[in-house]
Amino acid sequence: MRELKLWADEEVLDTTFSEISELAAECRFSDCAHEREPGCAIRQALSDGSLSRERWDSYCKLQREMRALAIRKDARLRSEARKQRARFARSRRKTKY
């Protein structure tokens, strides 16, 4: 077997990880990235132990895999991803002294 692919979408992910979806709805900002924003319900749940780190990591991993699959299927997303990588590479080449 060479590879396995995900055959799910955002609805399946939200259903499987319903507690994470509910917590995300409680975040202070609707576009919360759950990294450093104040009032993030996910970060609060991780710190107080009501959400396990393993569960959160699994959710993030599945999100990344679904995004990668979407990029492979959609030419527009592939183009945007390529442009984003090029911008990042250019920003790394600029040295600041």
N, C-alpha and C positions, 0 to 999 in steps of 0.2 A: 504494500500500500504506500503510495507516494505522498499523499497529503489528504488531510481532512478539511472540509470547508464548513463554515457556519451557514446554516439555512434559517437564520432568524432575523428579526428586525427589531426596531426600538420597542415596539409593543411587547414582544416576548421578553426582552431584557427587563423592561419595567415590571412585567408580571412576575418574572422570576425573582427579581430583587425589589419586591414591593416596599420593603422597609426603607430601602435607600431612596426610592422615589418619594415616599412620604416625608422623609427627612429633608430631601432637597427642596420640597415645596415649602418647608418652614424656614429656609434661608432668608436672610434679610434682603438680599438682592436677587432679582429673578434671573440674572445672567451670572450667577455665582459659579466660579470655576472650582470651588472647594479647595483652594490652596492657601491663600493668605487674606482673604476678605474678612472684614469684621462681621460678626453675626452669622457665621456659617454654621448651620445646624449639623452638617456632616462632620466637620472638625470637632465640634463640641461632643458629638456622640462618640467619636473615636477617642477623644481624651478621657471621657468619663466611663468608657468601657461598654456602653450600651450597643455599640456597633463594633464587631470584631475587625481587626486589621486585615485578616485573611479574606473575609467576606468583601471588604472594600477593595482589596487588591484584585480579587477575582472579577468584580464588577468593572474596574478600570481596564483590566486586560481584555475582557470581552468587548468593551467599547472600542478599544484600539483595534482589535481584530475586525470588528464590524466596519469601522472607518476604512481600514486597509482594503477590505473586500469591496466597499462602495467605490473607492478610488480606482480599483482595478476594473470595475464594470463601467464607470462613467468617464467619458473622455474629458468633459469639462472639469471634473474634480481632479483628474490626472494632471491636467494643464495647470490648475491652481496649485497643486502640491509641488509640481516641478518648479513653478515660479517662486514659491515660498522657500524651497530648498536653495534656489539660486540666490535669493535675497539674503538668506542666512549665511551662505558661503561668502558672499561679498562682504557682509558685515564682519566676518571673522578675519578676512584678509586685511582689513584696515587696522593698522597698528596705531595705538595711541601712546605717545610718549610723554 
